[in-house]
Amino acid sequence: MKKFQAIVHFEMDDKFMSFVPPHRTYINFLINKKIIDSYAVSMESQTVWITINAETKAQVDQFRLPSLQLN
């Protein structure tokens, strides 16, 4: 299994914050399934770093949270 890193930059506003609870639920699900190895957020730089286990980038793309459109 390969590891892929996603780096996401975001702008925090009320709309963004409304996505946080379902996003956290989904990220926790992926962590529990061993799909995500690590997930780190910096509110100061408004950046997220995610390490994902997958065989291909196409497999990584299937884990997008459609309502958030992070990538």
C-alpha positions as CSV (number, residue, x, y, z in Angstrom):
1,M,0.0,0.0,0.0
2,K,1.3,3.4,-0.9
3,K,1.0,6.6,1.1
4,F,-0.3,9.9,-0.4
5,Q,-0.2,13.3,1.2
6,A,-2.9,15.9,0.7
7,I,-2.2,19.5,1.7
8,V,-5.3,21.6,1.9
9,H,-5.5,25.4,2.5
10,F,-8.8,26.8,3.7
11,E,-10.4,30.1,4.7
12,M,-12.4,30.0,7.8
13,D,-15.8,31.6,7.9
14,D,-19.3,30.7,9.2
15,K,-20.1,28.5,6.1
16,F,-16.8,26.6,6.5
17,M,-17.4,26.1,10.2
18,S,-20.8,24.5,9.4
19,F,-19.0,21.7,7.6
20,V,-16.7,20.9,10.5
21,P,-19.0,18.4,12.4
22,P,-19.8,16.1,9.4
23,H,-16.2,16.4,8.2
24,R,-14.8,15.3,11.6
25,T,-17.2,12.3,11.6
26,Y,-16.0,11.3,8.1
27,I,-12.3,11.8,9.0
28,N,-12.7,9.7,12.2
29,F,-14.4,7.0,10.1
30,L,-11.4,7.0,7.7
31,I,-8.9,6.9,10.5
32,N,-10.7,4.0,12.2
33,K,-10.7,2.1,8.8
34,K,-6.9,2.7,8.6
35,I,-7.4,4.7,5.4
36,I,-6.0,7.9,7.0
37,D,-2.7,7.5,8.8
38,S,-2.4,11.1,10.1
39,Y,-4.5,14.3,10.0
40,A,-3.2,17.6,11.3
41,V,-4.7,21.0,11.2
42,S,-3.2,24.4,11.8
43,M,-5.7,27.2,12.4
44,E,-2.9,29.7,12.3
45,S,-1.8,28.9,8.8
46,Q,-5.3,27.6,7.8
47,T,-3.8,24.4,6.5
48,V,-4.6,20.7,6.8
49,W,-2.1,17.8,6.2
50,I,-3.5,14.3,5.6
51,T,-1.6,11.1,5.0
52,I,-3.7,8.6,3.1
53,N,-3.1,4.9,2.5
54,A,-4.1,3.8,-1.0
55,E,-2.8,1.9,-4.1
56,T,-3.5,4.8,-6.6
57,K,-4.4,8.4,-6.7
58,A,-7.7,7.5,-8.2
59,Q,-8.4,5.5,-5.0
60,V,-7.5,8.5,-2.9
61,D,-10.0,10.7,-4.9
62,Q,-12.9,8.4,-3.9
63,F,-12.5,9.5,-0.3
64,R,-13.5,13.2,-1.0
65,L,-16.2,14.6,1.2
66,P,-18.4,16.0,-1.5
67,S,-20.1,18.8,0.6
68,L,-16.7,20.2,1.6
69,Q,-14.9,19.9,-1.8
70,L,-11.4,20.2,-0.1
71,N,-9.4,19.2,-3.2
